[in-house]
Amino acid sequence: MKPNRRQIFTVGAAAAAAATVAASTETASAAPASTASAKSIESTEFAVTTSSSTGPYGSGVLGSWAGAQRAISTPTQIQHTKAANGVFMFGDSISVQDGKALAIRLQNRDGSPLAVHNWSSRPTSGAVDALQQWASTYGLPRRILMASGSNDIFDPPKFAAQVARAISIVGPNRTLYWVNIQVVRKSVTSTVQLADQRNSSWLNMQLYDQQEKYANLRIIRWAEWLWVKPYRLTNYLRDGVHPTVPLGQDARNELIVQSLVS
């Protein structure tokens, strides 16, 4: 069932308020995100311009992500995953951190290999560009996982078109799985935190709208899982965006694997 808009904004506002109450005591270091050879460059996990501007939507302005940390499977690994009808994954810094653990969990659950194109600070337009490139170069398996959207809080109106573009690339005979979005950064002011939550909810509504149009789009409801019990926002997110390790990482990856293998 698709949550209605009032529910999304009401619960989302409560989530934003809860996130400001206490910071998580858990920390985590970034981990390689795949069984791939990761190409990593030192950079911020969440690229925002250093100016004080909150941008047109209140969350700030996305900075350059070209040199950010990434984890990308090798051509051999991509080809193996396609041949084995495994899973292609396209994600951002959350996936750079959690992708390796996800690959292990998925392999242990049903034997499926995971090939990844994860890039920190990347908005969904870049993730869909990577999906298009892999589709043209390698073809696609029956399951595609998009774990993207956290960096779209800075420009939410462009998100729906990218979701539709991803669906058109995947086509009607494959399933597109999409992890939805929860961002309330602990490092910003309370006013910007409220904008983060409002924009996260806006992005999620666009996903739900697309799901009504396309039966092969399945939403993995990470945001709702966090909202159900507000303490999860502090215990399972170390900075309001990235899962704590191992608690949040295990929870998010389990939601993903359950959806992929169901």
C-alpha positions, -999 to 999 in steps of 0.1 A, spaced: 0 0 0 13 34 -9 14 58 21 -6 89 15 11 123 14 -1 135 47 13 104 64 46 109 47 50 145 58 36 139 93 58 110 100 87 126 82 85 157 103 85 135 135 115 117 122 133 150 116 125 161 151 136 128 166 169 129 147 178 162 164 173 149 200 205 128 203 235 118 182 243 82 178 273 70 198 282 45 171 307 53 144 318 35 113 346 37 87 340 34 50 344 -1 36 349 -13 0 314 -18 -15 317 -49 -36 335 -81 -45 350 -58 -71 383 -41 -73 374 -8 -58 388 24 -71 388 48 -42 398 84 -39 398 103 -7 369 127 -6 338 137 14 310 111 16 283 137 10 294 165 -13 278 199 -5 292 233 -14 310 250 14 290 282 10 263 290 35 236 290 8 208 266 15 199 265 -22 164 267 -36 151 238 -16 167 244 18 191 215 19 221 233 2 237 228 -31 254 196 -43 291 200 -49 313 181 -74 313 143 -70 337 135 -98 366 127 -75 346 111 -47 352 76 -33 338 48 -54 336 11 -58 331 -4 -93 332 -40 -103 356 -51 -130 344 -61 -165 351 -97 -156 329 -95 -125 302 -77 -143 301 -103 -171 301 -131 -146 272 -115 -127 252 -111 -159 258 -147 -170 248 -160 -136 217 -138 -136 228 -121 -104 221 -85 -94 235 -52 -108 236 -24 -82 240 13 -86 244 34 -55 260 63 -36 282 66 -5 258 44 15 265 17 -9 302 24 -10 302 17 27 277 -12 28 281 -29 -6 307 -55 3 286 -67 33 255 -68 10 273 -89 -16 283 -114 11 247 -115 25 231 -120 -9 256 -147 -19 250 -166 13 212 -163 10 206 -175 -26 240 -178 -43 235 -147 -64 266 -126 -73 264 -88 -70 282 -64 -94 283 -28 -83 287 7 -96 287 28 -64 299 63 -62 299 87 -33 280 120 -35 266 110 -69 230 121 -77 206 97 -94 212 111 -129 248 98 -127 236 64 -114 212 61 -143 239 71 -167 259 41 -153 229 18 -157 226 29 -193 263 23 -199 262 -12 -185 230 -21 -203 246 -11 -236 279 -28 -229 269 -59 -210 232 -63 -211 212 -66 -179 202 -94 -155 166 -98 -144 172 -78 -111 185 -43 -109 190 -26 -76 191 12 -74 203 25 -40 203 62 -50 185 94 -41 202 107 -9 221 133 -30 189 144 -48 176 162 -17 194 193 -31 173 193 -63 142 171 -58 122 181 -89 146 163 -112 143 129 -95 111 116 -110 124 119 -145 155 98 -136 134 71 -120 113 70 -152 145 69 -173 158 39 -152 125 21 -157 127 26 -194 163 12 -195 154 -18 -175 123 -26 -195 91 -44 -186 106 -79 -182 131 -72 -154 125 -60 -119 138 -27 -107 143 -25 -69 148 9 -54 158 17 -18 140 48 -7 155 78 10 160 90 46 183 120 51 184 143 81 221 153 84 232 158 120 259 182 110 235 210 98 212 234 115 177 224 126 162 244 98 182 226 72 174 193 89 137 200 84 144 207 47 164 175 44 134 155 58 109 174 36 130 168 5 135 131 14 97 127 17 93 145 -16 117 121 -33 99 91 -18 65 103 -30 79 105 -65 90 68 -61 55 58 -50 40 77 -79 62 58 -103 54 25 -86 17 31 -94 26 33 -131 50 4 -133 44 -30 -118 80 -40 -121 92 -12 -97 96 -24 -62 104 0 -34 125 -12 -5 111 9 24 142 18 44 127 52 54 95 36 68 115 10 87 134 38 104 104 59 112 84 31 128 106 33 159 122 68 162 152 55 183 163 38 151 171 72 136 199 76 161 209 40 167 209 29 131 222 61 114 256 74 124 252 109 108 216 110 98 224 95 64 248 65 66 240 34 86 260 25 117 282 -5 113 272 -32 119 237 -25 134 223 -2 107 243 -18 79 229 -52 88 193 -39 90 194 -21 57 211 -49 39 186 -75 53 157 -54 39 174 -53 5 181 -91 4 146 -100 16 132 -80 -13 157 -94 -39 151 -130 -30 113 -129 -23 
